[in-house]
């Protein structure tokens, strides 16, 4: 469930605000409203943090020699850490500058590769003596066409160009337009080469220093964490509201801050405020969009938290906590998409072993492990009922394992069909295992999306808007039959089906119609039916598309079958490739490598499919029918950080 929050305001004397914040942080209950502080100390902290982040990145690339690696666990004082990080960043900037200089010098040398050594000072000396020379190039075929009145000195030539010196300061008017002047280099080519060598030596020295400093990587990481902690505190300290916001001189003035406290912890908060002589006030939050979300569930439901934390999905304060439903359906979806009992047993065994290792070592078991074990068991169960074990052909499986499967969805019964009791068999082929799996997927859609609409009905139970939610739900129920008729088998699921005297097909179509009418009239109800109808009329295109969306949302669940089928096909292909090699001793090792690599890759692809498809059905289809936008943000109280 989503815990109720109280908005609290805390007022203290300005001179006591730092001590008050330290106490508030120690209490660890108040989620503070966003603040943007400004102070010299905060700016210094942020600059130091920026340098620490860059330093960590730079030193993280260094592979230390063994003898230095043993000394890599060193400590630094805060002052020395700031200085060291600044030096590392300065060296990195200098290295970048040197590389740019080398690049420029190399480009300059490349211009004069065919000219040979060029000394700018020699040309300047000659100019002082009245002999001005310019460097020129011209296409080889044009050199002989240069007017004889123009004084040139041939330097060298190749098949394409001729390089020559032109006597004089100005370009002669009758010089061929194809001839172009080559600007002198910044300095002599010999000096450029010396510069490059000097720059390279300086870079080498910087690299040596980087290796020497890399032993402090761990200390810099610790320093970075401390800076983040200090920045958080100083940002709040500098951002607090104050009577004299431009100066700290008014020590007897007031300072205040606002935030949110879980309602269940309000007594603890009030007692703490009383002990510290704070003035506090509290009230119900007025704007749900500004309130953080704190979820509280039992240990079983909480197993889904590692996934939702990874996805960053947080329900809004005024939305629903669907953690339990998320866990239930995600577990089913995971099992179906992974789809292989052998994979499930491997996942389960791996995480059980890792859990036991942590328990034996006295370490805390990561929150992900219980979830992974549950998902592994779900996969094993689905593999058992569908008779899918490492993609093996059924003929290689023992009979007792085959008998554990459910025939209608078992790989052992792929060639069989089943006739529904309402069909006489005339002109009907019956339902295959694939069609039964499709029906199972669509049934899951009906159950999950119905849960969403039932929750919406109870949310609006005191309003006629609940009729609109009910209409959407029965529209969903009727649409399921339409999906079965259009996607699974139109001969078996047809409009003329009668079961127990009830014309099921026609009733389902009627449910779609009635549901549409109820939704059209009451979906936008806010106290006035006429206004609700007019709102639907104004958005008639969206309303009509809503019917299509119901159809597509149900059909969307077929991805569970399709993706699982693709994974099974990959595992079977891997087995077929490795099978012939298993019969030869020489190739046996290669076959094992192929099997491990192939099935390992398939498991990775399945995991990606779960993230894409299994998560989507919960966070998009289900959430859309529930009216959730996942607009919330996590409750993160101002507190001391655990080391």
TIMAR-879849 format. One record per residue (C-alpha): x, y, z. Coordinates in steps of 0.5 Angstrom, whole numbers, padded with zeros to 4 digits, always signed. Example, Ala and Ser with C-alpha at 12.3 -4.5 7.8 and 13.67 -1.06 7.14 Angstrom:
residues 2
+0025-0009+0016;+0027-0002+0014;
***
This chain:
residues 643
+0000+0000+0000;+0002+0007-0001;+0003+0010+0006;-0001+0017+0008;+0004+0023+0009;+0003+0029+0013;+0006+0036+0010;+0011+0039+0016;+0014+0046+0017;+0020+0046+0021;+0022+0053+0024;+0028+0054+0028;+0033+0060+0030;+0038+0062+0024;+0044+0061+0029;+0041+0054+0030;+0040+0052+0023;+0046+0047+0022;+0045+0044+0028;+0038+0043+0027;+0039+0040+0020;+0044+0035+0023;+0039+0033+0028;+0034+0032+0023;+0039+0028+0018;+0040+0024+0024;+0032+0023+0025;+0032+0021+0018;+0024+0022+0017;+0023+0028+0013;+0023+0028+0006;+0025+0035+0004;+0022+0039-0001;+0027+0041-0007;+0031+0046-0005;+0037+0050-0009;+0042+0053-0005;+0047+0058-0006;+0054+0059-0002;+0061+0059-0003;+0062+0053+0001;+0057+0049-0004;+0060+0052-0010;+0067+0049-0007;+0064+0043-0006;+0061+0042-0013;+0068+0044-0016;+0071+0039-0012;+0066+0034-0013;+0067+0035-0021;+0074+0034-0020;+0073+0028-0016;+0069+0025-0021;+0074+0026-0027;+0079+0024-0023;+0076+0017-0021;+0074+0016-0029;+0082+0018-0031;+0085+0013-0025;+0080+0008-0027;+0083+0007-0033;+0090+0005-0030;+0092-0002-0030;+0097-0002-0024;+0103-0006-0024;+0102-0012-0018;+0107-0009-0013;+0103-0002-0014;+0097-0006-0014;+0098-0009-0007;+0099-0001-0004;+0092+0001-0007;+0089+0002-0001;+0091+0008+0002;+0087+0014+0005;+0087+0021+0004;+0085+0027+0008;+0080+0032+0005;+0085+0037+0004;+0090+0033+0000;+0084+0029-0003;+0082+0036-0006;+0089+0038-0008;+0090+0031-0011;+0084+0031-0015;+0085+0038-0018;+0092+0036-0020;+0089+0030-0024;+0084+0034-0027;+0090+0040-0029;+0094+0034-0032;+0089+0031-0036;+0087+0038-0039;+0095+0039-0040;+0095+0033-0044;+0089+0035-0048;+0092+0041-0050;+0099+0038-0051;+0095+0033-0056;+0092+0039-0060;+0099+0042-0060;+0102+0036-0063;+0096+0035-0068;+0097+0042-0070;+0105+0041-0071;+0104+0035-0075;+0099+0038-0079;+0104+0043-0081;+0110+0039-0082;+0105+0035-0087;+0105+0041-0091;+0112+0041-0092;+0114+0034-0093;+0115+0035-0100;+0119+0042-0099;+0124+0039-0094;+0127+0043-0088;+0124+0050-0088;+0128+0055-0084;+0123+0061-0083;+0129+0065-0080;+0133+0064-0086;+0128+0067-0090;+0127+0073-0086;+0135+0074-0086;+0135+0074-0093;+0129+0079-0093;+0133+0084-0089;+0139+0083-0094;+0134+0085-0100;+0132+0078-0102;+0125+0077-0101;+0123+0070-0103;+0116+0066-0103;+0114+0059-0103;+0110+0057-0109;+0107+0051-0112;+0104+0050-0119;+0101+0044-0123;+0107+0040-0126;+0104+0041-0133;+0104+0049-0132;+0111+0051-0129;+0114+0051-0136;+0108+0056-0138;+0111+0061-0133;+0113+0068-0136;+0121+0068-0137;+0120+0075-0134;+0118+0072-0127;+0124+0070-0123;+0123+0063-0120;+0128+0058-0117;+0126+0051-0118;+0126+0047-0111;+0123+0040-0113;+0118+0037-0117;+0114+0030-0118;+0109+0028-0123;+0103+0033-0120;+0106+0039-0118;+0113+0043-0118;+0115+0047-0112;+0119+0053-0113;+0121+0060-0110;+0119+0066-0112;+0123+0072-0112;+0120+0079-0109;+0115+0081-0104;+0109+0082-0109;+0105+0077-0113;+0107+0078-0120;+0101+0080-0124;+0102+0076-0130;+0104+0070-0126;+0099+0064-0128;+0093+0063-0123;+0094+0056-0122;+0100+0058-0118;+0099+0058-0111;+0103+0061-0105;+0105+0056-0099;+0105+0060-0093;+0111+0060-0088;+0110+0055-0082;+0110+0058-0075;+0117+0056-0074;+0122+0052-0077;+0121+0045-0079;+0126+0043-0075;+0123+0047-0069;+0117+0044-0070;+0120+0037-0070;+0123+0039-0063;+0117+0041-0060;+0113+0035-0062;+0118+0031-0058;+0118+0035-0052;+0111+0035-0052;+0111+0027-0052;+0116+0027-0047;+0111+0032-0042;+0105+0027-0044;+0110+0021-0042;+0111+0024-0035;+0104+0026-0034;+0102+0018-0036;+0108+0016-0031;+0105+0021-0025;+0098+0018-0027;+0100+0011-0025;+0103+0014-0019;+0097+0017-0017;+0092+0011-0019;+0094+0008-0012;+0089+0013-0009;+0083+0011-0013;+0080+0008-0007;+0081+0014-0003;+0078+0018-0008;+0072+0014-0009;+0071+0015-0001;+0072+0022-0002;+0067+0023-0007;+0062+0020-0003;+0063+0024+0003;+0063+0030-0002;+0056+0028-0004;+0054+0027+0003;+0056+0034+0004;+0053+0037-0002;+0047+0035+0000;+0047+0038+0007;+0050+0045+0005;+0045+0045-0001;+0039+0045+0004;+0043+0049+0009;+0044+0055+0004;+0037+0054+0001;+0033+0054+0007;+0028+0060+0008;+0031+0065+0012;+0028+0072+0015;+0035+0075+0012;+0036+0071+0006;+0042+0075+0004;+0046+0075+0010;+0048+0070+0016;+0049+0076+0021;+0042+0076+0023;+0043+0070+0028;+0036+0071+0032;+0032+0071+0026;+0028+0065+0024;+0030+0060+0019;+0025+0055+0016;+0024+0048+0012;+0018+0044+0009;+0018+0037+0008;+0014+0030+0008;+0013+0025+0014;+0009+0019+0014;+0003+0019+0018;+0005+0013+0022;+0012+0017+0024;+0008+0023+0026;+0008+0022+0033;+0016+0020+0033;+0017+0027+0029;+0013+0031+0034;+0017+0028+0040;+0023+0029+0037;+0022+0037+0035;+0019+0038+0042;+0026+0035+0045;+0030+0040+0040;+0025+0046+0041;+0023+0047+0034;+0017+0050+0032;+0013+0045+0027;+0006+0045+0024;+0003+0040+0020;-0003+0039+0015;-0006+0034+0010;-0002+0035+0003;-0006+0039-0002;-0002+0038-0008;-0001+0030-0009;+0004+0031-0015;+0009+0034-0010;+0008+0029-0005;+0013+0023-0005;+0011+0016-0005;+0013+0011+0000;+0011+0004-0001;+0009-0001+0005;+0008-0009+0004;+0010-0015+0007;+0016-0019+0005;+0013-0023-0001;+0010-0017-0004;+0017-0013-0003;+0021-0018-0007;+0018-0014-0013;+0022-0008-0011;+0029-0009-0014;+0025-0010-0021;+0021-0003-0020;+0027+0000-0017;+0031-0002-0023;+0026+0001-0028;+0025+0007-0024;+0017+0006-0024;+0014+0009-0018;+0007+0010-0017;+0004+0017-0016;+0002+0019-0009;-0006+0019-0011;-0005+0013-0015;-0005+0005-0014;+0000+0001-0011;+0000-0005-0015;+0006-0008-0013;+0003-0015-0011;-0001-0015-0018;+0006-0013-0021;+0009-0019-0018;+0004-0024-0019;+0003-0023-0027;+0011-0021-0028;+0012-0028-0025;+0007-0032-0030;+0010-0027-0036;+0017-0029-0034;+0016-0036-0033;+0012-0036-0040;+0018-0032-0044;+0024-0036-0041;+0019-0042-0042;+0024-0048-0041;+0024-0052-0035;+0032-0053-0035;+0033-0046-0035;+0029-0045-0029;+0032-0050-0025;+0039-0047-0027;+0037-0040-0025;+0034-0043-0019;+0040-0047-0017;+0045-0041-0018;+0041-0036-0014;+0040-0042-0008;+0047-0043-0008;+0049-0036-0008;+0044-0034-0002;+0047-0040+0002;+0054-0038+0001;+0052-0031+0003;+0048-0034+0009;+0054-0038+0011;+0059-0032+0010;+0054-0028+0015;+0053-0023+0009;+0047-0020+0007;+0043-0023+0002;+0041-0018-0004;+0034-0017-0005;+0035-0019-0012;+0036-0026-0010;+0029-0028-0007;+0026-0025-0013;+0031-0029-0018;+0029-0036-0014;+0022-0035-0015;+0022-0033-0022;+0027-0039-0023;+0021-0044-0020;+0016-0040-0024;+0020-0042-0031;+0021-0049-0028;+0014-0050-0027;+0012-0047-0034;+0017-0052-0037;+0014-0058-0033;+0007-0057-0036;+0009-0055-0043;+0014-0061-0043;+0020-0056-0045;+0027-0058-0042;+0033-0055-0045;+0029-0055-0052;+0030-0063-0052;+0026-0067-0057;+0020-0071-0053;+0023-0077-0055;+0029-0076-0051;+0025-0075-0044;+0023-0080-0039;+0016-0082-0039;+0015-0079-0032;+0017-0072-0034;+0013-0072-0040;+0007-0075-0036;+0007-0068-0031;+0006-0064-0037;-0001-0062-0039;-0003-0065-0046;-0007-0059-0049;-0001-0054-0048;+0005-0060-0048;+0010-0061-0053;+0009-0068-0053;+0002-0067-0056;+0004-0062-0061;+0000-0067-0067;-0006-0068-0063;-0012-0063-0063;-0018-0063-0058;-0025-0061-0060;-0029-0057-0056;-0036-0060-0053;-0040-0055-0056;-0037-0057-0063;-0040-0063-0067;-0034-0064-0071;-0037-0062-0078;-0032-0058-0082;-0028-0057-0076;-0021-0059-0074;-0020-0058-0067;-0015-0054-0063;-0008-0055-0063;-0003-0054-0057;-0001-0047-0060;-0008-0045-0060;-0009-0047-0053;-0003-0043-0051;-0006-0037-0055;-0013-0038-0051;-0008-0038-0045;-0005-0032-0046;-0012-0028-0048;-0015-0031-0041;-0009-0028-0038;-0010-0021-0041;-0018-0022-0039;-0016-0023-0032;-0010-0018-0031;-0014-0012-0035;-0021-0014-0031;-0017-0013-0024;-0015-0006-0027;-0022-0004-0028;-0025-0007-0022;-0020-0003-0018;-0022+0003-0022;-0030+0001-0020;-0028+0001-0013;-0024+0008-0013;-0031+0011-0016;-0036+0007-0013;-0039+0013-0010;-0040+0016-0016;-0044+0014-0023;-0037+0014-0026;-0036+0007-0023;-0042+0005-0029;-0037+0008-0034;-0031+0003-0031;-0036-0002-0031;-0038-0001-0038;-0030-0001-0040;-0030-0008-0036;-0036-0012-0040;-0033-0009-0046;-0027-0012-0045;-0030-0019-0043;-0034-0019-0050;-0028-0017-0054;-0024-0023-0051;-0029-0027-0055;-0028-0023-0061;-0021-0024-0061;-0022-0031-0060;-0026-0031-0066;-0021-0027-0070;-0014-0029-0068;-0015-0037-0065;-0021-0040-0069;-0027-0037-0073;-0030-0044-0074;-0030-0046-0067;-0031-0039-0064;-0037-0036-0068;-0043-0032-0067;-0047-0038-0067;-0044-0042-0061;-0049-0044-0056;-0047-0047-0049;-0053-0049-0044;-0058-0045-0048;-0054-0039-0048;-0052-0036-0055;-0045-0034-0052;-0043-0031-0059;-0048-0026-0059;-0048-0024-0052;-0041-0023-0052;-0042-0018-0058;-0048-0015-0054;-0043-0014-0048;-0038-0010-0053;-0044-0006-0055;-0047-0005-0048;-0040-0003-0045;-0039+0002-0050;-0045+0006-0049;-0044+0006-0041;-0037+0008-0042;-0039+0013-0047;-0044+0016-0042;-0041+0016-0036;-0033+0015-0037;-0033+0023-0036;-0038+0024-0031;-0036+0029-0026;-0043+0031-0023;-0047+0032-0029;-0049+0027-0034;-0050+0031-0040;-0043+0034-0039;-0041+0027-0039;-0044+0026-0046;-0042+0032-0049;-0035+0031-0047;-0035+0024-0050;-0038+0027-0056;-0033+0032-0057;-0028+0027-0057;-0031+0022-0061;-0025+0020-0065;-0022+0018-0059;-0028+0014-0056;-0028+0010-0062;-0021+0008-0062;-0022+0006-0055;-0026+0000-0057;-0020-0002-0062;-0015-0001-0057;-0019-0006-0052;-0018-0011-0058;-0011-0009-0059;-0009-0009-0052;-0012-0017-0051;-0008-0019-0057;-0002-0016-0055;-0001-0021-0050;+0000-0026-0055;+0007-0024-0055;+0008-0028-0049;+0007-0034-0053;+0011-0032-0059;+0017-0030-0055;+0017-0036-0052;+0016-0040-0058;+0022-0036-0061;+0026-0038-0055;+0024-0045-0056;+0026-0045-0063;+0033-0042-0061;+0035-0048-0056;+0032-0053-0061;+0037-0050-0066;+0043-0050-0062;+0041-0058-0060;+0041-0060-0067;+0048-0056-0069;+0051-0060-0063;+0048-0066-0063;+0052-0070-0069;+0058-0067-0066;+0056-0071-0059;+0057-0078-0063;+0065-0077-0064;+0070-0076-0058;+0074-0071-0062;+0069-0066-0063;+0065-0068-0056;+0069-0062-0053;+0067-0057-0058;+0059-0059-0058;+0059-0058-0050;+0062-0051-0052;+0057-0050-0057;+0051-0052-0052;+0054-0048-0047;+0055-0042-0051;+0048-0043-0055;+0044-0044-0049;+0047-0038-0045;+0046-0033-0051;+0039-0036-0051;+0038-0034-0044;+0041-0027-0044;+0036-0026-0050;+0030-0029-0046;+0032-0024-0040;+0032-0018-0045;+0025-0021-0048;+0022-0021-0041;+0025-0014-0039;+0022-0011-0046;+0015-0015-0046;+0014-0018-0039;+0015-0011-0036;+0011-0008-0042;+0005-0011-0040;+0005-0009-0033;+0007-0002-0034;+0003+0000-0040;-0003-0005-0042;-0005-0006-0035;-0003+0001-0032;-0007+0004-0038;-0013+0001-0036;-0012+0002-0029;-0011+0010-0031;-0004+0010-0028;+0002+0014-0031;+0007+0012-0026;+0008+0020-0024;+0011+0019-0017;+0018+0020-0014;+0021+0016-0009;+0020+0018-0001;+0028+0019+0000;+0028+0022+0007;+0034+0027+0009;+0038+0022+0013;+0045+0019+0015;+0048+0015+0009;+0050+0008+0011;+0057+0006+0010;
***
